[in-house]
Amino acid sequence: MPTSLFRSKSSVRTLFAGVLLAASGIVSAQQTTLLNGSYDVAREFYKDYNAAFVAHIKKTTGKDVKVDQSHAGSSAIARSVAEGLDADVVTMNTSTDIDFLAEKGVVAKDWNKKFPGNASPTTSTMLFLVRNGNPKGIKDWDDLVKPGIQVVVVNPKTGGNGRYAYLAAWGYAKKKGGTDAQAADFVGKLYKNVPVLAQGGRAATTTFLQRNIGDVLVTFESEVVSIDREFGAGKVDAIHPSISVVAENPVAVVERTVAKKGTQALAKEYLDYLYSDEAQEIAAKHALRPRNEAILKKYAAVFKPIQLFTVNELFGSLGEAQKVHFNDGGQFDKIYTPGAK
């Protein structure tokens, strides 16, 4: 672990103790190191991607590079970068967390125009994971508001995973013809079935699988593959609801860090290579939806048909959704009271 990264901020050091992962071996004197600050459940994808990127750089330039990863809930990572964590790049699951860094002057104001596809090389969506055999017969969002069903989700105030779960449920109610008031009522009933809010995506998975809490976990599509790899295949069944939300995975260069370290070109290459065929294939194998249409079609068995809506379509933007639903005193605070039944 590169402990020098954490000397300036004790809070950052505490937060990330134990979660910084080395993607390759011992650092040589000539080796350049990048740090990728990323959201919780992307660690397995980036572990594989980093190995491919390191090999790509070695093959094309002859240079040795090393990539470290630092993971937590996306908003927690954004705060730590703002407070001084020297990530060269951030790879998030919501644009609002990168907008936050742009407001702090840490990334470019026009970060979302620096790379194709709104600077989002992959997307995902929200699915349900149920225990093997689906003992409660859960098939769609309506089942999550039934009495006696326990739903495990991430706190929408601390993780993009949680915000997308909330917006997907709200959008389902709207797409079924509901008004905003009816959508609020529907989402309120769903959160009454939430026994405890997890702080991040991996914490939610741990709550569901290791603490054995809940009947259904609402999480990113990619988490299915991660669970199979980490906990063993056959622990959970993936349920595709009839309607869900498109979740973009935006990326940005941390201008403050690369200016200090002289890693601008390498950081840009790191994010550019996410759009390569090799990286898009790796993403698909981790159940992250690639932007490359041909590769997306190739993995049609993984990405099953589902009616998707965008955040912009129903909420204007993630920034607008943040103001209305997730800021203090917003809609989420009105419908969710911890421990209320």
Salt bridges, closest charged atoms under 4 A:
ASP40 OD1 - ARG43 NH2 2.91
GLU44 OE2 - ARG202 NH1 3.09
ASP48 OD2 - ARG229 NH1 3.50
ASP48 OD2 - HIS286 NE2 2.75
ASP64 OD1 - LYS58 NZ 3.08
ASP68 OD1 - LYS66 NZ 2.61
ASP86 OD2 - LYS260 NZ 2.95
ASP88 OD1 - LYS261 NZ 2.81
ASP97 OD2 - ARG163 NH2 3.20
ASP110 OD1 - LYS114 NZ 3.76
ASP143 OD1 - LYS146 NZ 2.69
ASP180 OD1 - LYS174 NZ 2.84
ASP185 OD2 - LYS189 NZ 3.36
ASP215 OD1 - LYS136 NZ 2.97
GLU221 OE1 - ARG289 NE 2.74
GLU223 OE2 - ARG202 NE 3.10
GLU230 OE1 - ARG202 NH1 2.99
GLU248 OE2 - ARG291 NH2 2.93
GLU269 OE2 - HIS56 NE2 2.81
ASP272 OD2 - LYS268 NZ 2.73
GLU281 OE2 - LYS298 NZ 2.70
GLU313 OE2 - LYS175 NZ 2.39
GLU320 OE2 - LYS323 NZ 3.52
ASP328 OD1 - LYS157 NZ 2.89
ASP333 OD2 - LYS157 NZ 2.84
